[in-house]
Amino acid sequence: MTWDVSISSRAMGVAPSPTLAVDAKAKALKAAGEDVCGFGAGEPDFDTPHFIKEACAKALAEGKTKYCPAPGLPELRAAVAHKYRTFNNVPVQDSQVVVSAGGKFSCYLGICAVVGDGDEVIIPAPYWVSYPEMVKLAGGVPVIVKATDATDFKITPAQLKAAITPRTKLLILNSPSNPTGAVYEKAELEALVEVALQNHICILSDEIYEHLLYDGRQHYSPASFGPEAAEAVITVSGFSKSYSMTGWRLGTLVASPKIAPYVIRLQEQMTSNATTFAQYGALAALERADEARAALAPMLEAFDRRRLRLLAGLQAIPGLTCQRAQGAFYLFPNISSFGLGSTAFANRLLDEEKVAVVPGSGFGSDEYIRFSYAVADATIDKGLERFARFTASLR
Ligand SMILES: *Cc1c(COP(=O)(O)O)cnc(C)c1O
């Protein structure tokens, strides 16, 4: 007889990450010597700028290896607050900033601070895979509002209104978006924020891709839309995507003085502070903004070039439609004309042509697949050739 452990319903209720599943299969194929074109990556393929690494190494050498205050290094919180006042036009005091172990954890803390048992959270689909799972972990109920490529993957104020009930507590926004790359216009964001405020709903605005914009697009933070918005919006960002620092695990959260102390309390009991010496690297990234911009300009240029290359290739494929995404580093083509669900499509594409993409099912949108263009130009060309052959075989 074996000893049987009973897993909690909360743990069993969490879905495994579909992005990691395809990634694991692609890596296994690669390890077995296969020539895989991987478009699954959710991270920049560039190294962290050298001066940021140096600042961290210096802190480490100087013995900055102890606990620091739970919400973050005071200098870093000040630098983040300054960045919000100057770049995002959001009035932020240092005390409203919480630095955490990754933007993902920042999102979870923000959700935990305002969502309780049975509270409903409106999540526009296609959504980032973790939002519904985080809401469930907090005891809340995800309410999915579907957007399609017909509306450029954006929800409308009317859709938002229709989804609101007396139990609605939070709306999650993510612009620029993972997985679609869609970027809301300022007026579109303002209209959604207005509906949320009228109905006394908080907003979690995940702006982790705020610096990754193309076609001259600009970033707007919902928290900048007036004093009420500044009270109601919890803004999350971080260093992973904009500074190519995914492995550093550093995210930021900014919330009103009514919310921030509870976020800090949650973090104090769950992880204490984010890694102390890593925060010195982030501090350098913000304090030496010109250097950071110069170091990251080639990355943005490469992303833009690859975006257009991949987009042109995908749009040339019969039966496939693809929006011209203007942010992040993803394209999200519609594959519904091929008569396969996204998981079957992605699995066959990997098996038959050794091309790894992420099925849209994990993002709540089974008619699509996600391509990351944080990959080499040569991979894009080779991958497109194989992808065209695969789609032709389905027709
Ligand atoms: C990558 C990502 C994050 C956060 O990433 P971290 O590595 O935890 O900082 C948050 N939201 C979205 C939509 C992302 O794609």
The ligand as a Tripos MOL2 file, in Angstrom:
@<TRIPOS>MOLECULE
LIG
   15    15     1     0     0
SMALL
NO_CHARGES

@<TRIPOS>ATOM
      1 C1          6.7690   38.6630  -18.8100 C.3       1 LIG1
      2 C2          5.4810   39.2200  -18.2990 C.ar      1 LIG1
      3 C3          5.3340   39.6820  -16.9700 C.ar      1 LIG1
      4 C4          6.3510   39.6570  -15.8810 C.3       1 LIG1
      5 O1          7.4790   39.0100  -16.0500 O.3       1 LIG1
      6 P1          8.5550   38.8850  -14.8760 P.3       1 LIG1
      7 O2          9.6340   38.1090  -15.5350 O.co2     1 LIG1
      8 O3          7.9140   38.1800  -13.7460 O.co2     1 LIG1
      9 O4          8.9910   40.2640  -14.5050 O.co2     1 LIG1
     10 C5          4.1360   40.2340  -16.6010 C.ar      1 LIG1
     11 N1          3.1260   40.3390  -17.4600 N.ar      1 LIG1
     12 C6          3.2180   39.9210  -18.7250 C.ar      1 LIG1
     13 C7          2.0540   40.0950  -19.6080 C.3       1 LIG1
     14 C8          4.3860   39.3310  -19.1940 C.ar      1 LIG1
     15 O5          4.4590   38.9010  -20.4570 O.3       1 LIG1
@<TRIPOS>BOND
     1     1     2 1
     2     2     3 ar
     3     2    14 ar
     4     3     4 1
     5     3    10 ar
     6     4     5 1
     7     5     6 1
     8     6     7 2
     9     6     8 1
    10     6     9 1
    11    10    11 ar
    12    11    12 ar
    13    12    13 1
    14    12    14 ar
    15    14    15 1
@<TRIPOS>SUBSTRUCTURE
     1 LIG1         1 GROUP 0 **** ****
